[in-house]
Amino acid sequence: MNQNKMISMMLVLTVFLLNPLIVTVGSMAIKFATTPTNATVTEGDDAYFTCIGNFGERKDLSIKWLRNDDILSEPYPDDKYTIERGGGSPYAILRVKKVTRTDSLYAYTCGIMEKSSIIKRSSPVYLNVRQVPSAVYPECNIETVALVEGKTAFARCRVERINPEPELKWFRQGQEVQSLLIPNDNFIIIEHEFIPKMTDNGNILSCTMTTPARANYVSNCSTGALNIDYKPRVNVTGPKSVAVGKEVLFVCWSRAKPAIHRIEWSLDPQLSANNYVLESKNLVLRIFKAQLKDNGTKVKCTVTNTVGTNSSETLLIVKERAITDPTITTPTTDKKLPPKPPNMDSAMILSIAGCTLLLSTLVITMILCYHHICRIHRQTLSMTGEQIAQPQIYFEPKDMVSPPCPPDYSTNHYIWRTVGIQVPSDGDIESVYTEIDEGKKKITSLKSISV
């Protein structure tokens, strides 16, 4: 009895020891014909992994895809995956839709499943995602609070640091300008240093970003129109020269940003305070009477705003009036010169022009009225006032023929009839009325009555 028990225990032990070998030998007939490999894909595109098995005569096996250690099955997480299977063929193609940066964190494995167990797995594969900058980049800004003419300013452009790294460039009015790379762990930053000028006011600085991840990918940002403060630009204008005793005006022209807050005039040498005055908010200097001693006076205008001060100056040139020598006489001639036409000022010229225009208007109005009245008279109207259409050519008797008179057999008369004819205006008319002989008819019973 003990011997049989011993034999049974030995058989069980033998089976237990040989079972892994049997499984291993069976598994050796199951293998992968094609295993998946790592894939490189641009962010936003789709990625594909292919796995093909070689099962021999086994029909109870299938291929499964695993993300990390989780079997991918419908419904797929975030509607992110699709798996194309080969019907009777042992293959499965995994599609990762619209790859994102986080997809590179997962390990993808192809496994051969028997019933509910994975009996064989491929080596894990990964996605190498070529990252594209987010839509918010690049970012542009001016580091200087206020742009002032002559003071150094800085413009910076940045984008997130990703793989592969994007490239940034600064442009001014479409022309590339120099920039400096600023070290940073999380961002790629370039800085453009410049000294603003008045002529830069309104110009635009723009930053252009490209990336190796996508061909023809370009994105831009700009600082907007530059708003530069500058000190006044000043120019004094006045006559080149003035005669003694004449009035003279000097005007101080200026342009500044922000607006000017002080205008000052200086005269060297100083003129009498009673001989000049400042007008139009100090923009105009009026000298009442220029004196010969004022010749060569420096006239200077100084303008100030919050940025700075600037000035402009000119000279007051005073000339003597031309003096006529009474000892010099002008020869005279007996010929009478034609009188000079009187000087006509602008008011007189305008008056003459106005009268001429009024007279012309009156004449034209009279002509139009006459034409209108004549036209009305020529129209034939009915008793209701409506116009009666007239033929272009018609006959109108111009005599008045009385009814037949009592018969008078003592004399014989001939009847004459006068008729008017209306013809077109372009016809050849020799006379208005024509005597028409209706024939000499001997009528003893009628008398002719002339009208």
C-alpha positions in Angstrom: 0.0 0.0 0.0 2.8 2.3 0.9 4.6 1.3 -2.2 1.6 2.4 -4.4 1.3 5.6 -2.6 4.9 6.2 -3.2 4.6 5.5 -6.9 1.6 7.9 -7.2 3.5 10.7 -5.5 6.4 10.2 -7.8 4.2 10.5 -10.9 2.6 13.7 -9.6 6.0 15.1 -8.9 7.2 14.1 -12.4 4.2 15.8 -14.1 4.7 18.9 -12.0 8.3 19.2 -13.0 7.8 18.4 -16.7 4.8 20.8 -17.1 6.8 24.0 -17.6 8.9 22.2 -20.2 5.7 21.1 -22.0 4.3 24.7 -22.0 7.6 26.0 -23.2 7.8 23.5 -26.1 4.2 24.4 -27.0 4.9 28.1 -26.9 7.9 27.8 -29.2 5.5 27.1 -32.0 3.8 30.5 -31.4 5.7 33.6 -32.4 5.6 37.1 -33.9 6.1 37.4 -37.6 6.4 41.2 -37.2 6.9 43.1 -34.0 6.2 46.9 -33.6 8.9 49.5 -33.6 9.3 53.0 -32.1 7.5 55.7 -34.2 8.4 59.4 -34.7 5.4 61.6 -35.4 4.7 65.3 -35.4 2.3 66.6 -32.8 -1.3 66.6 -34.2 -0.7 63.8 -36.7 -1.7 60.2 -36.4 0.7 57.4 -35.5 0.5 53.7 -36.4 2.0 50.5 -34.9 1.8 47.1 -36.7 1.9 43.6 -35.1 1.7 40.3 -37.0 1.6 36.9 -35.3 2.5 33.4 -36.6 0.2 30.9 -34.9 0.6 27.9 -37.1 -2.6 25.8 -36.9 -3.8 27.4 -33.7 -7.2 29.1 -34.2 -7.9 29.9 -30.6 -5.2 32.6 -30.3 -5.6 36.4 -30.9 -3.5 39.6 -30.9 -4.1 42.3 -28.3 -2.6 45.7 -27.8 -1.6 47.0 -24.4 -0.9 50.5 -23.2 1.5 50.1 -20.4 -0.1 47.0 -18.8 -3.7 47.7 -19.7 -5.3 45.9 -22.6 -6.8 48.3 -25.1 -10.4 47.4 -25.8 -13.5 49.2 -26.8 -14.6 51.7 -25.8 -11.0 53.1 -26.2 -9.9 55.7 -23.7 -10.7 59.3 -24.9 -11.7 57.9 -28.3 -8.0 58.0 -28.9 -7.4 54.7 -30.5 -8.6 52.4 -33.2 -7.4 48.8 -33.9 -7.6 47.3 -37.4 -7.7 43.5 -37.4 -7.1 41.1 -40.3 -10.1 38.9 -40.3 -8.7 35.4 -40.4 -5.1 36.7 -40.5 -3.3 37.1 -37.2 -2.4 40.9 -37.4 -3.5 44.1 -35.6 -2.7 47.7 -36.5 -2.9 50.2 -33.7 -3.8 53.8 -34.7 -3.1 56.6 -32.2 -5.2 59.6 -33.3 -4.0 63.2 -33.2 -0.9 62.5 -31.2 -0.2 64.8 -28.2 2.8 65.3 -26.1 1.5 63.1 -23.3 1.2 60.1 -25.7 5.0 59.8 -25.5 4.7 58.8 -21.9 3.1 55.5 -22.7 4.7 52.1 -23.5 2.8 50.2 -26.2 3.0 46.3 -26.3 1.7 43.7 -28.7 0.5 40.5 -26.9 -0.7 37.0 -28.0 -3.8 36.0 -26.0 -5.0 32.5 -25.3 -8.5 32.6 -23.9 -8.1 35.3 -21.2 -4.3 35.2 -20.7 -1.4 36.8 -22.5 1.0 34.0 -23.3 3.5 36.1 -25.3 4.4 39.8 -25.4 6.5 41.9 -27.7 9.1 44.4 -26.5 7.5 47.8 -25.6 7.6 50.6 -28.1 7.2 54.4 -27.7 6.2 57.5 -29.6 8.8 60.1 -30.3 6.6 63.2 -30.6 8.0 66.2 -32.6 6.4 69.0 -30.6 4.7 72.1 -32.2 4.5 75.4 -30.3 1.2 76.2 -28.7 -1.1 78.7 -30.5 -0.4 81.4 -27.9 3.3 81.7 -29.0 5.3 83.6 -29.8 4.8 86.4 -27.2 6.1 89.9 -27.8 6.6 92.7 -25.3 8.5 95.9 -24.7 10.5 95.7 -21.5 10.9 99.5 -21.2 7.9 101.2 -19.6 8.1 104.3 -21.8 10.0 104.8 -25.0 12.0 108.0 -25.0 14.1 109.4 -27.7 17.8 108.7 -27.1 17.2 106.2 -24.2 18.0 102.5 -24.7 15.0 100.2 -24.9 14.5 96.4 -25.0 12.0 94.3 -26.9 11.7 90.6 -26.0 10.1 87.6 -27.8 9.6 84.2 -26.2 8.3 80.7 -26.9 8.1 77.5 -24.8 11.2 75.3 -24.8 10.1 72.1 -26.6 11.7 69.4 -28.8 12.6 70.3 -31.5 13.3 73.9 -30.5 11.6 76.6 -32.5 13.6 79.5 -34.0 12.8 83.2 -33.3 13.8 86.4 -35.2 13.2 90.1 -34.7 12.1 92.3 -37.6 11.6 96.1 -37.9 9.5 97.3 -40.7 10.1 94.0 -42.5 13.9 94.1 -42.1 15.6 91.6 -39.8 17.5 93.2 -36.9 20.0 91.8 -34.4 18.9 90.1 -31.2 20.5 88.3 -28.3 19.5 84.9 -26.8 18.5 85.2 -23.1 19.2 82.0 -21.0 16.1 80.4 -19.6 15.2 76.8 -18.6 11.5 76.9 -19.6 11.5 79.4 -22.5 13.5 80.4 -25.6 13.9 84.2 -25.3 15.5 86.6 -27.7 16.0 90.3 -26.9 16.4 93.2 -29.4 18.1 96.3 -28.0 17.6 99.7 -29.7 17.8 103.4 -29.1 14.5 105.1 -30.2 14.5 108.1 -32.5 11.7 110.5 -33.4 11.6 108.9 -36.9 10.9 105.5 -35.3 7.5 106.8 -34.0 4.8 104.6 -35.4 7.2 101.8 -36.6 6.4 98.2 -35.8 8.7 95.5 -34.3 7.6 92.0 -35.1 8.9 88.6 -34.1 8.7 85.6 -36.4 8.7 82.0 -35.2 9.4 78.8 -37.2 9.8 75.2 -36.2 11.6 72.2 -37.7 8.6 70.0 -36.7 6.6 71.4 -39.6 7.7 72.7 -42.9 6.3 76.1 -43.9 5.1 76.7 -40.3 5.3 80.5 -39.5 3.8 82.4 -36.6 4.2 86.1 -35.7 3.6 88.6 -32.9 4.3 92.3 -32.8 4.8 95.2 -30.3 2.3 97.3 -32.2 3.1 100.8 -33.3 6.0 102.3 -31.3 4.9 105.3 -29.2 8.1 107.4 -28.7 8.3 110.6 -26.7 10.8 113.2 -28.1 11.9 116.7 -27.2 10.6 119.6 -29.3 11.7 120.3 -32.8 11.7 124.2 -33.2 12.0 126.5 -36.2 11.7 130.3 -36.1 10.4 132.1 -39.3 10.3 135.7 -40.2 11.2 138.2 -42.9 14.7 138.3 -44.3 14.8 142.1 -43.8 12.5 145.0 -42.9 12.6 148.7 -43.5 13.1 151.2 -40.6 9.8 152.0 -38.9 8.0 148.9 -40.2 6.2 146.3 -38.2 7.7 142.8 -38.2 6.4 139.4 -37.1 8.4 136.3 -36.0 6.6 132.9 -35.6 7.9 130.0 -33.5 7.0 126.6 -35.1 7.4 123.5 -33.0 6.6 119.8 -32.9 6.9 117.7 -29.7 5.6 114.6 -27.9 4.2 114.9 -25.3 2.8 118.4 -25.9 4.9 121.5 -25.1 4.3 123.3 -21.8 6.5 126.3 -22.1 7.6 128.7 -24.9 10.1 131.5 -24.3 11.5 134.3 -26.5 14.8 136.0 -26.0 16.3 139.1 -27.8 20.0 139.9 -27.9 20.4 142.8 -27.5 17.1 143.3 -25.6 14.6 145.6 -27.3 12.4 148.1 -25.5 9.6 146.3 -23.7 7.1 148.8 -25.3 8.2 148.0 -28.8 7.2 144.3 -29.0 4.5 142.0 -27.7 3.9 138.1 -27.6 0.7 136.8 -29.1 -1.1 133.5 -29.8 0.0 131.8 -26.7 3.6 133.0 -27.1 3.8 131.5 -30.6 4.1 135.0 -32.3 6.5 137.8 -31.5 5.3 141.2 -32.9 7.8 144.1 -33.1 5.9 147.3 -33.7 8.6 149.5 -35.3 12.0 148.2 -36.3 14.8 150.7 -35.6 18.1 150.9 -37.3 19.8 150.3 -34.0 18.0 146.9 -33.8 19.7 145.6 -36.9 21.5 142.3 -36.2 19.4 141.5 -33.1 19.3 137.7 -32.4 15.7 136.5 -32.1 15.5 133.1 -30.2 12.6 130.8 -29.4 13.0 128.1 -26.8 10.4 125.3 -26.4 10.2 122.8 -23.5 8.2 119.6 -22.8 8.7 116.7 -20.3 11.4 115.1 -22.4 13.6 118.1 -22.9 14.2 121.6 -24.4 15.1 122.8 -27.8 15.5 126.2 -29.5 15.9 128.0 -32.8 17.1 131.5 -33.6 17.2 134.0 -36.5 18.4 137.6 -37.1 16.5 140.8 -37.3 17.8 142.7 -40.4 16.8 146.4 -40.5 17.5 148.4 -43.6 17.2 152.2 -44.2 14.5 153.4 -46.5 15.5 154.7 -50.0 15.9 158.6 -49.9 15.1 160.6 -53.0 17.7 163.5 -53.7 15.7 166.8 -54.4 18.5 168.1 -56.5 17.9 165.5 -59.1 15.2 166.3 -61.5 13.4 164.1 -64.0 13.3 165.3 -67.6 9.8 166.0 -68.9 8.4 165.5 -72.3 5.5 167.3 -74.1 3.9 164.0 -74.9 1.1 163.2 -72.6 1.3 159.7 -71.2 -1.9 157.8 -71.1 -3.5 157.8 -67.7 -2.8 154.8 -65.5 -5.7 152.6 -64.9 -7.0 153.0 -61.4 -5.9 150.4 -58.9 -8.6 147.8 -58.4 -8.7 146.0 -55.1 -10.2 142.6 -54.6 -13.6 144.0 -53.3 -14.1 146.0 -56.5 -13.2 143.0 -58.7 -15.7 140.8 -56.8 -18.4 143.5 -57.1 -17.9 143.7 -60.9 -18.0 140.0 -61.2 -21.2 139.8 -59.1 -22.9 142.4 -61.2 -21.9 140.7 -64.4 -23.2 137.4 -63.1 -26.5 139.0 -62.0 -27.0 140.7 -65.4 -26.3 137.5 -67.3 -28.8 135.6 -65.2 -31.5 138.3 -65.8 -31.0 138.2 -69.6 -31.2 134.4 -69.7 -34.3 134.4 -67.5 -36.0 136.9 -69.9 -35.2 134.8 -72.9 -36.6 131.6 -71.3 -39.8 133.4 -70.2 -40.3 134.8 -73.6 -39.9 131.4 -75.2 -42.2 129.9 -72.7 -45.0 132.5 -73.2 -44.7 132.3 -77.0 -45.0 128.5 -76.7 -48.1 128.8 -74.6 -49.7 131.2 -77.1 -49.0 128.9 -80.0 -50.8 126.0 -78.4 -54.5 125.4 -79.2 -56.5 124.6 -76.1 -60.0 123.2 -75.7 -62.6 124.7 -73.5 -61.4 122.5 -70.7 -57.8 123.8 -71.1 -56.4 120.7 -72.7 -54.0 121.0 -75.6 -55.5 120.1 -79.0 -53.0 118.3 -81.2 -52.3 120.1 -84.5 -51.3 118.4 -87.7 -48.0 119.3 -89.3 -49.8 120.6 -92.5 -53.3 121.8 -92.7 -55.5 124.3 -94.5 -57.4 127.0 -92.8 -59.8 129.3 -94.7 -59.1 132.9 -94.0 -62.2 134.5 -95.5 -65.7 134.6 -94.2 -68.2 133.3 -96.8 -71.8 134.3 -96.1 -74.7 132.1 -96.8 -76.3 132.3 -100.2 -78.0 135.6 -100.9 -81.4 135.9 -102.6 -81.1 135.3 -106.3 -80.3 138.3 -108.4 -80.5 137.6 -112.0 -79.5 141.0 -113.1 -75.7 140.5 -112.7 -73.3 137.6 -112.9 -70.6 137.3 -110.1 -67.5 135.1 -109.7 -66.8 133.7 -106.2 -63.3 134.1 -104.9 -62.0 132.2 -101.8 -58.9 133.1 -99.7 -57.2 130.2 -97.9 -54.2 130.1 -95.4 -51.8 127.2 -95.6 -49.6 126.1 -92.6 -46.4 124.3 -93.7 -43.3 123.0 -91.9 -40.8 125.6 -90.8 -38.1 124.2 -93.0 -40.2 124.5 -96.2 -39.6 127.1 -98.9 -42.3 129.6 -98.3 -42.6 132.6 -100.7 -45.8 134.0 -99.3 -48.1 133.3 -96.4 -51.4 133.5 -98.2 -52.2 132.3 -101.7 -55.2 133.2 -103.8 -56.8 130.1 -105.1 -59.0 130.4 -108.1 -61.8 128.0 -107.7 -62.9 128.7 -111.3 -65.1 131.3 -112.9 -68.5 130.0 -112.3 -71.3 132.0 -113.5 -73.8 132.2 -110.6 -76.8 134.3 -111.0 -78.3 133.4 -107.8 -75.4 134.3 -105.4 -73.6 137.5 -104.6 -69.9 137.6 -103.6 -69.3 139.2 -100.3 -65.8 140.3 -99.7 -64.4 140.3 -96.2 
